Amino acid sequence: MEAVITVFAVLFVLLVVLGTYATVKAVTAAKRSVDRTIAQGRRTVEDHTLRAKSLTRPGPAGEIAQLRLTLRTSMRATQDALHAGPAEDASLKESLGLFERLSVHGRELDVVLKHLESEPDRATLTARLPELRTRTERITASADSLRWAARDRASRFAEDDLDALSSQIDIEAGALRHWTNATARTTAPWPEAPGTEEAAARGQTWPREPEAQAITPPAARPAYPWQKKPRPESTT
């Protein structure tokens, strides 16, 4: 009895542990999803704010907002393009490593631009704009180069796969049409009906239709006593 109770106690503890683990995993996944949604929403709001600033603020302040918007858009698009490729591609892994190093410079520049958005000294902004513009162009050019290289690589893989698939389909189509040649070799015209002698030689025992017999004159009818004798023909 004690052994049975021990088994049930162990099973109960295991069920509690598994339930707790599943609950923690579900809560963690939900929290991660919520954090991702919040971060995406925050980025969207900030991008719209930067776009509005670049359009409504004239002079250096508006250009600073535009530089920051251009930087963020390019870096995000490159990140999405690199992560969209197959994980087993060694070349993409190297590209991701390069992009992480480039992202360090991009985040540093983004922080600098963000601080300068609220800079009231227009002279300072005007003096620093050429250097900030050059840094932004260099970072975005490198990001764009990685992004387009990843897209070209993906397109090339898709074309190679399509070529191989087309060749396989052509081979299969030829195999499916092979029945036309086989039918031409095996199909023969229907033979004529064998003659009587040939049929007899082949062992066919079906009787032939009886031939029509010649017409014979009818037999003489019998004479009965009650019948009148025929009159003799008159003589002249």
C-alpha positions as CSV (number, residue, x, y, z in Angstrom):
1,M,0.0,0.0,0.0
2,E,2.8,2.4,0.8
3,A,4.4,1.7,-2.5
4,V,1.2,2.6,-4.3
5,I,1.0,5.9,-2.4
6,T,4.6,6.6,-3.2
7,V,4.0,6.1,-6.9
8,F,1.0,8.4,-6.9
9,A,2.9,11.0,-5.0
10,V,5.8,10.9,-7.5
11,L,3.3,11.2,-10.4
12,F,1.6,14.1,-8.7
13,V,4.9,15.9,-8.3
14,L,5.9,15.3,-11.9
15,L,2.5,16.6,-13.1
16,V,3.0,19.7,-11.0
17,V,6.5,20.3,-12.3
18,L,5.4,19.8,-15.9
19,G,2.4,22.1,-15.4
20,T,4.7,24.8,-13.9
21,Y,7.2,24.5,-16.7
22,A,4.5,24.8,-19.4
23,T,3.0,27.8,-17.6
24,V,6.4,29.5,-17.4
25,K,7.1,28.8,-21.1
26,A,3.7,30.2,-22.1
27,V,4.1,33.3,-19.9
28,T,7.6,33.9,-21.3
29,A,6.4,33.5,-24.9
30,A,3.5,35.8,-24.3
31,K,5.8,38.4,-22.6
32,R,8.2,38.2,-25.6
33,S,5.4,38.7,-28.0
34,V,4.1,41.7,-26.1
35,D,7.5,43.2,-25.9
36,R,8.0,42.7,-29.6
37,T,4.7,44.3,-30.3
38,I,5.4,47.3,-28.0
39,A,8.9,47.8,-29.6
40,Q,7.5,47.6,-33.1
41,G,4.8,50.1,-32.2
42,R,7.3,52.4,-30.6
43,R,9.5,52.3,-33.7
44,T,6.5,53.0,-35.9
45,V,5.5,56.0,-33.9
46,E,9.1,57.3,-33.8
47,D,9.5,56.9,-37.6
48,H,6.3,58.8,-38.2
49,T,7.5,61.5,-35.9
50,L,10.8,61.8,-37.7
51,R,9.0,61.9,-41.0
52,A,6.8,64.7,-39.8
53,K,9.8,66.6,-38.4
54,S,11.7,66.3,-41.7
55,L,8.8,67.8,-43.5
56,T,7.7,70.5,-41.0
57,R,11.1,71.7,-39.7
58,P,13.1,73.8,-42.1
59,G,16.8,74.0,-42.1
60,P,19.3,71.9,-40.1
61,A,16.8,70.5,-37.7
62,G,14.7,69.0,-40.5
63,E,17.7,67.6,-42.2
64,I,18.9,65.9,-38.9
65,A,15.5,64.2,-38.7
66,Q,15.7,63.1,-42.3
67,L,19.2,61.7,-41.8
68,R,18.0,59.7,-38.8
69,L,15.0,58.4,-40.7
70,T,17.2,57.3,-43.6
71,L,19.6,55.5,-41.3
72,R,16.9,53.6,-39.4
73,T,15.1,52.6,-42.6
74,S,18.2,51.3,-44.3
75,M,19.5,49.4,-41.3
76,R,16.1,47.8,-40.6
77,A,15.6,46.7,-44.2
78,T,19.1,45.2,-44.3
79,Q,18.5,43.3,-41.1
80,D,15.2,41.8,-42.4
81,A,16.8,40.8,-45.7
82,L,19.7,39.0,-44.0
83,H,17.5,37.2,-41.5
84,A,15.2,36.1,-44.3
85,G,17.8,33.8,-45.8
86,P,18.5,30.2,-44.9
87,A,20.2,29.8,-41.6
88,E,22.6,27.1,-43.0
89,D,24.0,29.5,-45.6
90,A,27.6,30.1,-44.4
91,S,28.0,33.3,-46.6
92,L,24.9,34.8,-44.9
93,K,26.3,34.0,-41.5
94,E,29.4,36.0,-42.4
95,S,27.3,38.8,-43.7
96,L,25.3,38.9,-40.5
97,G,28.6,39.2,-38.5
98,L,29.6,42.2,-40.7
99,F,26.1,43.7,-40.3
100,E,26.4,43.4,-36.5
101,R,29.6,45.4,-36.6
102,L,28.0,47.9,-38.9
103,S,25.1,48.2,-36.5
104,V,27.4,49.3,-33.7
105,H,28.3,52.4,-35.8
106,G,24.7,52.9,-36.9
107,R,23.4,52.9,-33.3
108,E,26.1,55.3,-32.2
109,L,25.2,57.7,-35.0
110,D,21.5,57.3,-34.3
111,V,22.1,58.4,-30.6
112,V,24.1,61.4,-31.8
113,L,21.4,62.4,-34.3
114,K,18.7,62.0,-31.6
115,H,20.5,64.3,-29.2
116,L,21.0,66.9,-32.0
117,E,17.2,67.0,-32.8
118,S,16.7,69.2,-29.7
119,E,19.8,71.3,-30.2
120,P,18.7,74.9,-30.3
121,D,22.0,76.3,-31.7
122,R,21.5,76.4,-35.5
123,A,25.1,77.4,-36.1
124,T,26.3,74.2,-34.3
125,L,23.9,72.0,-36.3
126,T,25.0,73.7,-39.6
127,A,28.7,73.1,-38.8
128,R,28.2,69.5,-37.9
129,L,25.8,68.6,-40.7
130,P,28.5,67.8,-43.4
131,E,30.2,65.3,-41.1
132,L,26.9,63.7,-40.0
133,R,25.7,63.5,-43.6
134,T,28.9,61.7,-44.7
135,R,28.7,59.2,-41.8
136,T,25.1,58.5,-42.6
137,E,25.8,58.0,-46.3
138,R,28.7,55.6,-45.6
139,I,26.7,53.5,-43.2
140,T,23.6,53.3,-45.3
141,A,25.7,52.6,-48.4
142,S,27.3,49.6,-46.7
143,A,23.9,48.4,-45.4
144,D,22.4,48.8,-48.9
145,S,25.3,46.8,-50.4
146,L,24.8,43.9,-48.0
147,R,21.0,44.0,-48.5
148,W,21.1,43.9,-52.3
149,A,23.8,41.2,-52.2
150,A,21.6,39.0,-50.0
151,R,18.7,39.6,-52.3
152,D,20.7,38.8,-55.4
153,R,21.9,35.6,-53.7
154,A,18.4,34.6,-52.8
155,S,17.2,35.3,-56.4
156,R,20.1,33.2,-57.8
157,F,19.3,30.3,-55.6
158,A,15.6,30.5,-56.7
159,E,16.6,30.6,-60.4
160,D,18.9,27.6,-59.9
161,D,16.2,25.6,-58.1
162,L,13.7,26.6,-60.9
163,D,16.1,25.4,-63.6
164,A,16.6,22.1,-61.8
165,L,12.9,21.7,-61.3
166,S,12.1,22.5,-65.0
167,S,14.7,19.8,-66.1
168,Q,13.1,17.2,-63.9
169,I,9.6,18.1,-65.1
170,D,10.8,17.8,-68.8
171,I,12.2,14.3,-68.0
172,E,9.0,13.2,-66.3
173,A,6.9,14.6,-69.1
174,G,9.0,12.5,-71.6
175,A,8.5,9.4,-69.5
176,L,4.8,10.0,-69.3
177,R,4.6,10.3,-73.2
178,H,6.5,7.0,-73.7
179,W,3.2,5.1,-73.8
180,T,2.5,6.4,-77.4
181,N,5.5,4.6,-78.8
182,A,4.7,1.4,-76.9
183,T,1.2,1.5,-78.2
184,A,2.3,1.9,-81.7
185,R,4.5,-1.2,-81.4
186,T,1.9,-3.5,-79.7
187,T,-1.2,-2.5,-81.5
188,A,-2.0,-4.4,-84.8
189,P,-5.0,-4.4,-87.1
190,W,-7.8,-6.8,-86.4
191,P,-7.3,-10.1,-88.3
192,E,-9.8,-11.3,-90.9
193,A,-12.2,-14.0,-90.0
194,P,-10.6,-17.4,-90.8
195,G,-12.0,-19.5,-93.6
196,T,-13.7,-22.8,-93.1
197,E,-10.8,-25.0,-93.9
198,E,-8.5,-22.8,-91.8
199,A,-11.0,-22.9,-89.0
200,A,-11.2,-26.7,-89.1
201,A,-7.4,-26.9,-89.1
202,R,-7.3,-24.7,-86.0
203,G,-9.8,-27.0,-84.3
204,Q,-12.9,-24.8,-84.5
205,T,-16.0,-27.1,-84.3
206,W,-18.7,-24.6,-84.8
207,P,-21.0,-26.0,-87.6
208,R,-21.5,-24.0,-90.7
209,E,-24.9,-22.8,-91.9
210,P,-26.6,-25.6,-94.0
211,E,-26.7,-25.0,-97.7
212,A,-30.0,-24.5,-99.4
213,Q,-31.4,-27.8,-101.0
214,A,-32.8,-28.0,-104.6
215,I,-36.6,-27.8,-104.9
216,T,-38.0,-31.3,-105.6
217,P,-41.5,-32.0,-107.0
218,P,-44.2,-32.8,-104.5
219,A,-45.1,-36.5,-104.1
220,A,-48.3,-37.9,-105.6
221,R,-51.3,-37.4,-103.3
222,P,-53.0,-40.7,-102.2
223,A,-56.5,-41.5,-103.8
224,Y,-59.4,-41.9,-101.5
225,P,-62.8,-43.8,-102.3
226,W,-65.0,-40.8,-101.9
227,Q,-63.0,-38.7,-104.3
228,K,-64.4,-38.5,-107.9
229,K,-62.4,-40.0,-110.6
230,P,-60.9,-37.4,-112.9
231,R,-62.6,-37.0,-116.2
232,P,-60.7,-38.2,-119.2
233,E,-59.6,-35.5,-121.5
234,S,-61.9,-35.3,-124.6
235,T,-60.6,-36.7,-127.7
236,T,-61.3,-35.4,-131.1
